[in-house]
Amino acid sequence: MTTHKVNIAEKLAGFTEQWAPRRIARVNDYEIKAARIEGEFIWHTHEDTDELFLVVDGTLTIRLRDGDVVLGPGEMYVVPRGVEHCPAAREEAQILLFEPAGTVNTGGEGGDRTREPVDA
């Protein structure tokens, strides 16, 4: 296995597409994905896994049915498995996601927002 350092800013600068996570690293069976987001995603759940959001730049609001969690740069939040949530950003935010390989970004909802992560 070859190891190398990953420059998060360079990875995020390498694409502009919104809501299309890019895989930047693997840790055991977890993937670390970089994403650019703006606007509102869809309400969804991940029944079998938690999902960690880490904000690199901008502001991310994670809407939950019982209240919002607002995150700025350097802040993170773990959405517990089975909790319905809807990520949103008024202006572009750059984030990292930590989740098991194979996790579908739209959970069980599917639809036209579903994206397979590609390598950054």
Buried (B, 14 or more C-beta within 10 A) or exposed (E): EEEEEEEBEEBBEEBEEEBBBBBBBEEEEBBBBBBBBEEBBBBBBBEEBBBBBBBBBBBBBBBBEEEEBEBEBEEEBEBEEEBBBBBBBEEBBBBBBBBBEEBBBBBEBEEEEBBEBEEB
